[in-house]
Amino acid sequence: MAQGMEVFIDIDATDEEITLLGEQIQALEGVNTIEFVSKEKALQQMKDRLGEKSYLLDGYDENNIFPASYIVTLTDLTLTSNVQAEIQELDNIKKITSSDQTIS
């Protein structure tokens, strides 16, 4: 898996705010690619992980609690903390998880 981070978006963010956020992230120095993960896709991924127990999430189709996110890959791993700090300053960020936290 490419090294980078997942940026979770505030649940209340509008589609326009989410699009703008993606453009702002893509414009940051050190960002290689971004991939949008919709709330629906996040819910489906969790159902896939649960396998036979996916029925536990049946009620969430109408009340989806899973936030949309951007998967962000970097051009250079040494820029991770800089990019994270810059993303944290943007609007509508819920949290950031890094795929390289075990390294640092």
Secondary structure per residue as TSV (DSSP state, phi and psi in degrees):
chain	resnum	aa	ss	phi	psi
A	1	M	-	360.0	139.0
A	2	A	-	-64.4	143.4
A	3	Q	S	-77.0	140.8
A	4	G	E	171.4	-139.9
A	5	M	E	-153.9	163.7
A	6	E	E	-115.4	127.2
A	7	V	E	-107.0	111.3
A	8	F	E	-87.8	136.0
A	9	I	E	-99.6	141.3
A	10	D	-	-50.9	137.5
A	11	I	T	-62.6	-26.1
A	12	D	T	-88.3	-2.9
A	13	A	-	-64.1	139.3
A	14	T	-	-79.6	166.8
A	15	D	H	-58.4	-39.8
A	16	E	H	-63.7	-43.2
A	17	E	H	-64.7	-37.3
A	18	I	H	-66.5	-42.5
A	19	T	H	-62.6	-46.0
A	20	L	H	-60.5	-43.4
A	21	L	H	-58.8	-44.3
A	22	G	H	-59.1	-43.1
A	23	E	H	-64.5	-40.1
A	24	Q	H	-65.8	-40.9
A	25	I	H	-65.8	-46.3
A	26	Q	H	-59.9	-31.0
A	27	A	H	-78.1	-12.8
A	28	L	S	-69.6	143.0
A	29	E	T	-64.9	132.2
A	30	G	T	98.5	-11.6
A	31	V	E	-82.8	127.1
A	32	N	E	-92.3	-64.6
A	33	T	E	-134.2	155.4
A	34	I	E	-129.6	145.0
A	35	E	E	-131.7	125.5
A	36	F	E	-80.6	134.1
A	37	V	E	-118.6	110.6
A	38	S	-	-69.7	164.5
A	39	K	H	-57.8	-40.4
A	40	E	H	-64.8	-41.9
A	41	K	H	-67.3	-38.6
A	42	A	H	-61.9	-42.4
A	43	L	H	-62.8	-44.5
A	44	Q	H	-63.4	-39.7
A	45	Q	H	-62.1	-40.1
A	46	M	H	-67.1	-39.6
A	47	K	H	-62.0	-41.7
A	48	D	H	-61.7	-41.1
A	49	R	H	-64.2	-35.6
A	50	L	H	-76.6	-19.9
A	51	G	G	58.6	-121.1
A	52	E	G	-61.5	-22.9
A	53	K	G	-92.7	12.0
A	54	S	G	-61.5	-21.7
A	55	Y	G	-59.1	-21.0
A	56	L	G	-61.5	-22.0
A	57	L	G	-101.9	10.4
A	58	D	G	-56.0	-39.2
A	59	G	G	-70.7	-12.5
A	60	Y	G	-82.7	-7.0
A	61	D	G	-62.6	-38.4
A	62	E	T	-83.8	-35.6
A	63	N	S	-118.5	69.1
A	64	N	-	-71.2	116.6
A	65	I	-	-95.7	-3.3
A	66	F	-	-84.2	127.6
A	67	P	-	-77.1	149.6
A	68	A	-	-69.6	160.7
A	69	S	E	-153.2	168.5
A	70	Y	E	-117.8	129.8
A	71	I	E	-89.1	120.9
A	72	V	E	-115.1	125.7
A	73	T	E	-108.7	151.6
A	74	L	E	-111.0	155.3
A	75	T	S	-78.6	-25.5
A	76	D	-	-149.3	120.6
A	77	L	G	-62.9	-24.3
A	78	T	G	-69.3	-12.9
A	79	L	G	-90.5	0.2
A	80	T	H	-51.3	-53.2
A	81	S	H	-67.1	-35.6
A	82	N	H	-62.9	-48.3
A	83	V	H	-64.3	-43.2
A	84	Q	H	-58.5	-43.8
A	85	A	H	-63.3	-40.1
A	86	E	H	-68.1	-41.4
A	87	I	H	-64.3	-39.6
A	88	Q	H	-59.2	-26.8
A	89	E	T	-77.1	-16.6
A	90	L	S	-76.0	160.9
A	91	D	T	-76.0	155.1
A	92	N	T	68.7	26.6
A	93	I	E	-94.3	126.5
A	94	K	E	-87.8	-55.9
A	95	K	E	-163.1	166.6
A	96	I	E	-127.2	129.3
A	97	T	E	-114.7	138.7
A	98	S	E	-107.1	139.9
A	99	S	T	-82.6	-3.7
A	100	D	T	-116.4	18.0
A	101	Q	T	-62.2	-26.4
A	102	T	T	-70.5	-24.5
A	103	I	T	-75.1	-43.4
A	104	S	-	-80.6	360.0
